[in-house]
Amino acid sequence: MIISIVVYVISLLILYLIIETAVRNGINSSVIGEYLKKKHDEEEEREPDFDSDHHGT
């Protein structure tokens, strides 16, 4: 009984990993995924500089 539960949990974990990988690859290779990645990369390049003081104090 316990062995069957362990086998069931392991198979669900493997199935989860397979589906997660497939969805991630599908999203990354889609047109929208590429657009969002490009937009995210552009936002990282424009990170604000919090150390500079623009108020003149």
C-alpha positions as CSV (number, residue, x, y, z in Angstrom):
1,M,0.0,0.0,0.0
2,I,2.7,2.5,1.0
3,I,4.8,1.5,-2.0
4,S,2.0,2.3,-4.4
5,I,1.5,5.7,-2.8
6,V,5.2,6.5,-3.1
7,V,5.2,5.4,-6.8
8,Y,2.1,7.5,-7.4
9,V,3.7,10.6,-5.8
10,I,7.0,10.1,-7.8
11,S,5.1,9.7,-11.1
12,L,3.1,12.9,-10.4
13,L,6.4,14.7,-9.6
14,I,7.9,13.5,-12.9
15,L,4.8,14.5,-14.8
16,Y,4.8,17.9,-13.2
17,L,8.5,18.5,-14.2
18,I,7.8,17.4,-17.8
19,I,4.7,19.7,-18.1
20,E,6.5,22.6,-16.5
21,T,9.5,22.3,-18.9
22,A,7.2,22.0,-21.9
23,V,5.2,25.1,-20.9
24,R,8.2,27.2,-20.2
25,N,9.8,26.3,-23.5
26,G,6.6,26.9,-25.3
27,I,6.2,30.3,-23.8
28,N,9.8,31.3,-24.3
29,S,9.7,30.4,-28.0
30,S,6.3,32.1,-28.7
31,V,6.0,35.5,-30.2
32,I,4.6,37.0,-27.0
33,G,7.3,35.4,-24.9
34,E,10.0,36.9,-27.1
35,Y,8.3,40.3,-26.9
36,L,8.1,40.2,-23.1
37,K,11.7,39.0,-22.8
38,K,12.9,41.9,-25.0
39,K,10.8,44.4,-23.0
40,H,12.1,43.0,-19.7
41,D,15.7,43.3,-20.9
42,E,15.1,46.9,-22.0
43,E,13.7,47.7,-18.6
44,E,16.7,46.2,-16.8
45,E,19.0,48.4,-18.9
46,R,17.1,51.5,-17.8
47,E,17.3,50.8,-14.0
48,P,17.0,54.1,-12.1
49,D,20.0,55.2,-10.2
50,F,18.9,55.7,-6.6
51,D,22.3,56.9,-5.4
52,S,22.1,60.1,-7.4
53,D,20.3,63.1,-5.9
54,H,18.3,65.0,-8.4
55,H,16.8,67.5,-5.9
56,G,20.0,69.5,-5.4
57,T,20.3,69.0,-1.7
